[in-house]
């Protein structure tokens, strides 16, 4: 199948920086892409492009506007630890408004990876316009670190749209008990909850490549979930 032509552009709204990926013509659904702690890197841009090729107008949020790209693990940890929860979700919510008002999409969902996986749960709880949430191995630590304002597992029960959570069985950051608590909270809601569980995969498997089977299975299911919710 021939790839759909995509228009890529940069977006600046006051202190918000993002990249947009738009299929040709009018589309019904859009996705806000919240990246891992490496920011708007090659992995994130490539997968935002793939979502757009799947018929979803996609906006890739830059968590570190005005900063050089983090190059080391220490950089990534320092950058992500400096993020403020309220600054993040409020800026993301402004991008949701942009997608509705400027891109003219009817339904906006969000997808996030690692750090972005946690933030997509936070945004889903805070902004009731979100029509679907897809969280890849969300980086959730309990008790929460001092720099974080919210326990997203407590908030996850407030999400009023379908949620897909993709969990890694050999996650070195998120404990099995934490993933279980997230799933239990999501299952207690009246809205649909879908879970992908890969027992042999580690944290960040889609961009780390440590589990080819998990990588092969998880992404197309996540895209199909977003398409079903949004298109």
C-alpha positions in Angstrom: 0.0 0.0 0.0 1.3 3.4 -1.0 2.0 5.8 2.0 -0.3 8.7 2.3 1.4 12.1 1.6 2.1 13.9 4.8 2.7 17.6 5.5 5.2 18.2 8.3 5.6 21.6 10.0 6.8 23.2 13.2 4.4 24.9 15.7 5.1 27.5 18.3 2.3 28.9 20.6 3.9 31.1 23.3 6.0 28.6 25.4 4.7 25.6 23.5 6.8 23.9 20.7 5.5 21.0 18.7 5.6 19.3 15.3 2.6 18.7 13.2 2.0 15.8 10.7 -1.0 16.2 8.6 -2.5 13.9 5.9 -3.7 15.5 2.8 -7.4 16.6 2.9 -9.7 16.8 5.9 -9.4 14.1 8.6 -11.8 13.3 11.4 -9.3 12.2 14.1 -6.1 13.4 15.5 -3.5 12.3 18.0 -1.4 14.2 20.5 1.9 12.4 20.7 3.8 12.7 24.1 7.3 11.4 23.8 9.7 9.6 26.1 12.4 11.5 28.0 14.6 11.8 24.9 12.0 14.4 23.7 11.1 14.9 20.0 13.8 12.6 18.7 14.0 10.5 15.6 11.9 7.6 17.1 9.1 10.0 18.0 9.1 11.8 14.7 9.1 8.6 12.7 6.2 7.2 14.8 4.3 10.5 14.5 4.7 10.2 10.8 3.4 6.6 10.9 0.2 7.7 12.7 -0.4 10.5 10.1 0.1 7.9 7.4 -2.7 5.9 9.2 -5.1 8.8 8.6 -4.6 10.6 12.0 -3.5 14.2 12.1 -0.7 14.1 14.6 0.9 16.7 16.8 4.2 15.8 18.5 4.7 17.8 21.7 8.2 19.0 22.5 8.7 18.6 26.3 11.9 20.7 26.3 11.2 23.9 24.2 14.3 26.1 23.8 16.7 23.5 25.1 19.2 21.4 23.2 18.3 17.8 22.7 19.4 15.6 25.6 22.3 13.5 24.6 23.0 11.3 27.6 21.0 9.3 30.1 21.9 11.9 32.7 20.7 14.6 30.5 17.4 12.8 29.9 16.9 12.2 33.6 17.7 15.8 34.5 15.4 17.2 31.8 12.4 15.0 32.7 12.9 15.7 36.4 12.6 19.4 35.7 9.2 19.1 34.0 6.2 20.5 36.0 3.1 18.4 35.8 0.7 21.4 35.6 2.8 23.1 33.0 2.9 19.9 30.9 -0.8 19.0 30.9 -2.0 22.6 30.6 0.3 23.1 27.5 -0.9 19.8 26.1 -4.5 20.9 26.6 -3.8 24.0 24.5 -2.5 21.8 21.8 -5.8 19.8 21.9 -7.6 23.2 21.4 -5.3 23.9 18.5 -6.1 20.5 16.9 -9.9 21.1 17.2 -9.8 24.7 16.1 -7.0 24.9 13.6 -6.7 21.4 12.3 -10.4 20.9 12.4 -10.4 17.4 13.8 -13.5 16.2 15.5 -11.9 13.7 17.9 -8.5 14.0 19.6 -6.7 11.1 21.4 -3.3 10.9 22.9 -0.5 8.4 22.9 2.6 8.5 25.1 5.8 6.5 25.8 7.6 6.1 29.1 7.5 9.7 30.5 4.9 10.5 27.9 3.0 7.4 28.9 2.5 8.7 32.4 1.6 12.2 31.0 -1.0 10.8 28.7 -2.8 9.3 31.6 -2.6 12.7 33.4 -3.9 14.5 30.4 -6.7 12.0 29.9 -7.8 12.6 33.5 -7.5 16.4 33.3 -9.0 17.1 29.9 -12.3 15.5 29.2 -12.1 16.3 25.5 -9.6 13.5 25.1 -11.3 10.7 23.2 -8.8 7.9 23.7 -5.6 7.3 25.7 -2.8 4.9 24.7 0.0 4.6 27.2 3.2 2.6 26.3 5.0 1.4 29.4 4.2 4.6 31.4 7.0 5.6 33.8 5.1 5.5 37.1 7.0 5.3 40.4 5.3 4.8 43.7 5.6 6.7 45.9 5.8 9.4 43.4 9.0 11.5 43.1 9.0 14.9 44.8 9.0 16.8 41.5 5.7 15.2 40.4 2.4 16.8 41.6 0.0 13.9 40.8 -0.2 10.2 41.4 -1.5 9.2 38.0 -2.9 5.8 39.2 -5.2 7.7 41.6 -6.2 10.0 38.7 -6.6 7.2 36.1 -10.1 6.4 37.5 -11.2 9.9 36.3 -10.4 9.2 32.6 -13.7 9.2 30.7 -12.6 7.5 27.4 -11.2 4.2 26.3 -7.7 3.5 27.5 -5.1 1.0 26.2 -2.1 0.3 28.5 0.9 -1.5 27.1 2.9 -3.1 29.9 6.4 -4.7 30.0 6.8 -7.8 32.1 10.5 -7.1 32.7 10.3 -3.4 33.3 13.2 -2.2 35.4 11.4 1.0 36.3 7.8 0.1 36.9 7.0 -2.7 39.3 4.5 -5.5 38.6 2.5 -4.2 41.6 2.3 -0.7 40.0 1.2 -2.0 36.7 -1.4 -4.2 38.5 -2.7 -1.2 40.4 -3.0 0.8 37.2 -5.0 -2.0 35.5 -7.3 -2.4 38.5 -8.0 1.3 38.5 -8.8 1.4 34.8 -11.0 -1.7 35.0 -13.1 -0.1 37.8 -14.2 2.6 35.3 -17.3 2.3 33.1 -15.3 3.0 30.0 -13.4 0.3 28.1 -9.9 -0.7 29.1 -7.6 -2.7 27.0 -4.3 -4.2 28.1 -1.3 -5.5 26.2 1.1 -7.4 28.4 4.4 -8.7 27.2 6.0 -10.8 29.9 9.5 -11.0 28.3 9.8 -7.3 27.3 11.7 -4.6 29.1 10.9 -0.9 29.6 11.0 1.0 26.3 11.0 -2.1 24.2 9.5 -0.4 21.1 12.3 2.0 20.8 14.9 -0.2 22.4 14.4 -3.2 20.3 15.0 -5.7 23.1 11.8 -7.7 22.3 11.1 -8.1 18.5 7.8 -9.9 19.2 6.5 -7.2 21.5 7.5 -4.5 19.1 5.9 -6.4 16.2 2.6 -7.0 18.0 2.1 -3.8 20.1 2.4 -1.0 17.6 -0.2 -2.1 15.0 -2.7 -2.9 17.7 -2.2 0.5 19.3 -2.7 2.2 15.9 -5.9 0.2 15.3 -7.2 1.2 18.7 -6.6 4.9 18.0 -8.2 4.6 14.6 -11.2 2.8 15.9 -11.7 5.4 18.6 -11.0 8.5 16.5 -11.9 7.9 12.9 
